[in-house]
Amino acid sequence: MPIRSCILALLMFLSGFAMAQPAVKAADTAACAAEKADLEKRIAEAQSKGRMLQRRELAAQLAVLQAGCKPLDGDQSRAARIASLEKEIGALRADLAEAERQLRILKDTPSR
């Protein structure tokens, strides 16, 4: 049964990529920034509640949005990209820690 739920979760995650559409036009940097801030807030909320699938879907939407938004000047966009990558690495580390915790539980539980 765990394999079936893993496959279902993977399919839901991949469907997030297909449905992810930027909600604002690329030329409107203020709207892009506001949408980006909203998505980052929702990602943090999802992660704090342990909703890793939702967090990944929102991160995919954020990536699509960032690809469509007009970049800031060179130094600002570089700093923003560094901050974004550091945040994503932190989220991935949290996902990995949760997966390792679940694996330990499965290994420690006797099979029936």
C-alpha positions as CSV (number, residue, x, y, z in Angstrom):
1,M,0.0,0.0,0.0
2,P,2.8,2.5,0.7
3,I,4.0,2.2,-2.9
4,R,0.5,3.0,-4.2
5,S,0.4,6.2,-2.1
6,C,3.9,7.1,-3.2
7,I,2.9,6.8,-6.8
8,L,-0.3,8.9,-6.2
9,A,1.8,11.6,-4.5
10,L,4.3,11.6,-7.3
11,L,1.5,12.0,-9.9
12,M,-0.1,14.8,-7.9
13,F,3.3,16.5,-7.7
14,L,3.9,16.2,-11.4
15,S,0.4,17.6,-12.2
16,G,1.4,20.7,-10.2
17,F,4.0,21.4,-12.9
18,A,1.5,21.0,-15.7
19,M,-1.0,23.3,-14.0
20,A,1.5,25.9,-12.7
21,Q,0.9,29.1,-14.6
22,P,2.2,32.5,-13.8
23,A,-0.6,34.6,-12.5
24,V,0.9,37.9,-13.6
25,K,2.4,39.3,-16.8
26,A,6.2,39.3,-17.0
27,A,6.4,43.1,-17.6
28,D,4.8,43.9,-14.2
29,T,7.6,43.6,-11.8
30,A,5.6,44.9,-8.8
31,A,2.9,42.3,-9.4
32,C,5.6,39.7,-9.8
33,A,7.2,40.6,-6.5
34,A,3.8,40.5,-4.7
35,E,2.9,37.2,-6.2
36,K,6.4,35.8,-5.4
37,A,6.1,37.0,-1.8
38,D,2.6,35.4,-1.5
39,L,3.9,32.1,-2.9
40,E,6.9,32.1,-0.5
41,K,4.6,32.8,2.4
42,R,2.3,29.9,1.4
43,I,5.4,27.6,0.9
44,A,6.6,28.4,4.4
45,E,3.1,27.8,5.9
46,A,2.8,24.4,4.0
47,Q,6.3,23.4,5.3
48,S,5.5,24.4,8.9
49,K,2.3,22.2,8.8
50,G,4.2,19.3,7.3
51,R,2.5,19.5,3.9
52,M,5.5,18.7,1.8
53,L,3.5,17.8,-1.3
54,Q,1.7,21.1,-1.2
55,R,5.1,22.9,-0.6
56,R,6.6,21.2,-3.7
57,E,3.6,22.2,-5.8
58,L,3.9,25.8,-4.6
59,A,7.6,25.8,-5.3
60,A,7.0,24.6,-8.8
61,Q,4.5,27.5,-9.3
62,L,7.1,29.9,-7.9
63,A,9.7,28.6,-10.4
64,V,7.3,29.2,-13.3
65,L,6.5,32.7,-12.0
66,Q,10.2,33.5,-11.6
67,A,10.9,32.4,-15.1
68,G,8.2,34.7,-16.5
69,C,9.0,37.7,-14.4
70,K,11.4,40.4,-15.7
71,P,14.6,40.2,-13.7
72,L,15.9,43.0,-11.5
73,D,19.3,44.6,-12.2
74,G,22.3,42.2,-12.2
75,D,23.3,42.5,-8.5
76,Q,19.8,42.4,-7.1
77,S,18.7,39.5,-9.3
78,R,21.9,37.6,-8.4
79,A,21.3,38.2,-4.7
80,A,17.7,37.2,-5.0
81,R,18.7,34.0,-6.9
82,I,21.2,33.1,-4.1
83,A,18.6,33.7,-1.4
84,S,16.0,31.7,-3.3
85,L,18.4,28.8,-3.8
86,E,19.4,28.9,-0.1
87,K,15.7,28.8,0.9
88,E,15.1,25.9,-1.5
89,I,18.1,24.0,-0.1
90,G,16.7,24.4,3.4
91,A,13.3,23.1,2.3
92,L,14.9,20.1,0.6
93,R,16.9,19.3,3.7
94,A,13.7,19.5,5.7
95,D,12.1,17.1,3.2
96,L,15.1,14.7,3.4
97,A,15.0,14.8,7.2
98,E,11.3,13.9,7.2
99,A,11.8,11.1,4.7
100,E,14.7,9.7,6.8
101,R,12.4,9.9,9.9
102,Q,9.7,8.0,8.1
103,L,12.2,5.4,6.9
104,R,13.5,4.8,10.4
105,I,9.9,4.3,11.6
106,L,9.3,1.8,8.8
107,K,12.6,-0.1,9.6
108,D,11.8,-0.2,13.3
109,T,8.2,-1.5,12.8
110,P,8.1,-5.3,12.6
111,S,6.5,-6.6,9.4
112,R,3.3,-8.6,9.5
